[in-house]
Amino acid sequence: MMLGLLLARAGIEVAVLEKHADFFRDFRGDTIHPSTLQIMDELGLLDGLLTIPHSEISVLSGRIGDEMLKIADFRDIPGRCKFIAFMPQWDFLTFLAGQARRYPTFHLEMKTEAIDLLRDGGRITGVIAQTPNGKVTINADLTIAADGRTSTLRNSANVQIMDLGAPIDVLWLRLSKKPDDPGQTFGNIAPGGILVAIDRRDYYQCAFVIQKGGFTAIQARGIEAFRETVATLAPFLRDRVTEIEDWNDVKLLTVRVDRLKQWYLPGLLCIGDAAHAMSPIGGVGINLAIQDAVAAANILAEPLRDRSVTTNDLRAVQRRRELPTRLTQALQVQMQNRVVNRVLSTREKLELPSLLRLLLRMRLFNRMLARIVGFGFRREHIRTPERPLSC
């Protein structure tokens, strides 16, 4: 959606396909980081975006055992927005779509699912899409696969995927919020479990981290045992865990961390999770995907306008975005393997190493972590021109 907006803004004919009738999907990534907020500011859309109901967090903290520690402090980072915004992704998508529709070259096709690629020799020339009225073909100078970690178009292209491994899965659930609850979003870490409670203003979207493939064993212990584990990890939620009535209230996210060896073929480019599935650690997936979109627009707008996109142009997008992707995934994998998996495997009391505890108490270290979480390893800026709306 972001890439469609940027290309249409530059006067390029673009169609965005969405297989559903609306954008409502619960338990999607809802964290809008400073890198994305900065992009919205550069587009002149930030003030409008922030009128949508959302919550903001300036300091990320975590409860590790009995100890509360500050992890990242966003109050000193550059830019207008010194916070992470928590906003339902369907609201964010609806806002982006509304802004994109102002441009006559933007077309959003709902209930239209890309199910296969069109080919002419060795070149991708568009997609075959399923609509309520049957299959249609959509021809394009360039096809962008932005259809997520289980990308249909990526599979159709038969590109090589490098699996980096993920020893965890996540269970999503929601619990009500009360006025006297903690005012920030906390990660709660205790022997055998990790729970993150994301403040959605009137309820919490909770991520319960489990070992890979462990959901069946958790279900076998029963819903009451699961409620007790949630209450132990986040004691302030104990009085409402009965809102988890049965397993229908718990949704499994199978975590994958992978990336393509090559993100493109002639006429095709993969971005976002279709190019590099991210771990939920840090909540950076949506923001990395938007940075991909901005870089792709910056590099491809001119050749698309001239209808002269080459594989060298597509290769340039991968070169621009591959290093920050690799660094982010490497950090996530280390966190998964060395910290998260260790926590989930032990029943002993958790104690942070003295050096790490000291670092977390240093303002400079908190600010450094805030920059990595907030902006990633390479910031992108809007370079595409805006064509007058009358064109």
Buried (B, 14 or more C-beta within 10 A) or exposed (E): BBBBBBBBBBBBBBBBBBBEEEBEEEBBBBBBBBBBBBBBBBBEBBEEBBEEEBBBBBBBBBBBEEEEBBBBBBEEBEBEBBBBBBBBBBBBBBBBBEBBEEBEBBBBBBBBBBBBBBBEEEEBBBBBBBBEEEEEEBEBBBBBBBBBBEBBBBBBBEBEBEEBEBBBBBBBBBBEBEEEBBEBBBBBBBBBBBBBBBBBEEBBBBBBBBBBEBBEEBEEEEBEEBBBBBBBBBEBBEEBBEBBEEBEEBEBBEBBBBBBEBBBBBBBBBBBBBBBBBBBBBBBBBBBBBBBBBBBBBBBBBBBBEEEBEBEBBBBBBEBBBEBBBBBBEBBBEBBBEBBBEBBEEEEEBEBEEEEEEBBEEEEBBBBBBBBBBBBBBBBEBBBEEBEEEE
